[in-house]
Amino acid sequence: MKLGIVIYSDDAETVWNACRLANFSLNKGDQVSVFLMAKGVEAELLSNEKYDITNLLEKFISLKGQIYACGTCIKVRNKNATELCPMSSMSDLYDIISESDKIISF
C-alpha cells in the first residue's frame, strides 16, 4: 500500500504517534510519504525526553521513507530547510495525495 501522512500539528505526542505509524507501516512493507505542513514543519524541534521525535524521523529516513515539508510554511517561520524538514511544495503534496492509496492527517 502507498500511505500518505500529513502532519500539521505541533503537539509533541500527536507528531510522535504519526511518526510511530509511519515507521510501523514501512516495516510492514508499505511505501510511506510524510508531508509536514503548517505547525508540522516544527516537528524536529518538538523532541523531548518523553517523545523522541527526531529519532523517529531519522529512523523513517533510514527505512527509505520520504519526508516533504511545505516551503511556504518553513519560510513563514523564518526557518531553514533541513534533512528532516526538506523544502517542498504544494505540487509535492498534490502528488502524494494523488498517488497514495490512503491519506491520514495528524
N, C-alpha and C positions, 0 to 999 in steps of 0.2 A: 504494500500500500504506500502511496505517497501522502504524507501528512504535512500540512502547513500549520505552523503555530505562530499566532500573532500575540506578542506581549506588549501591552500598553500601560501596564501598572508599574508603580514604583513601590509597591508593598512587598517587602523582602520575602515574606512567606509565600505569597502568590507567585512571584517570579521563581522562587526556589522550586515550588511544585511544578511549574511549567517546564523548568529545566530537567527535573526528575523524569517527567513524562517524555520529554524529547529524547533523553538518553535511553530510557526503557524501550521506547519504540525503535530506536536504532539497533539496540541489542536483539530485538525481535525480527530484525531484517528489513524493517521499513526504511524508506527514504524520507528524511525529515529536513524541512527548511524552517528556520525561525526568523521572523521579521520583528525587529524592535521598533516600536512606534510611540510617539508622544513621550510620556514619562518612562516608557520601557527602555529608551536609549540610555537611561541611567542605571541599567541592570548591574553592570560590573562594579558600580560604586556602592551597591546595596549589601554586599557581603558583610557578614559579621560572624561572631563566634557560633551562633546558633544556625545560621543559614549561609553556608559556604557556596554562594552563587558563582563566584569566579572559578572555583574548582570545577563545578558542574559545566560551566560554559567551555572551559579548556578541554574537559573530557569529551564534550559534544563535538568539538572540532577534531579531536584526535580520532573519534569514531567516524569521521567523514561526514558529519552533519554540516549544513550550510547556514551561516548566520548573515543576515542583512539588517541594515538599520536605516531608518528614514533620514536622509541627508538634511532635509529642512528642519526636522526635529533636533538634530545634532547642532545645526547652526543657530537655532533659536536659543539654545542653552549655552552658546559660546564654547562648545566642546570641540575636541578634535576626534577624528575617527581613530579607532584602534583595531587590533585584531579581533577583539571580542565585540566591537561595535563598528563594523565597517560601513562606510558611506555607501548608501544605495538610493533607490528612487521609487516613486510610485509605480513606475514601469516594472520594477522587480517584484513589488507586492502584487501587482496585477498578474504577472507570470506565475507566481506561487499559487495564487487563487485559482487561476485557470488550469494549471497543471496538476493540482492536488486532488486526491480522491476525497479527502476530508480536511476541513479547516476548523481549528479551535482557537479561541482567543482568551487571553488572561488579562 
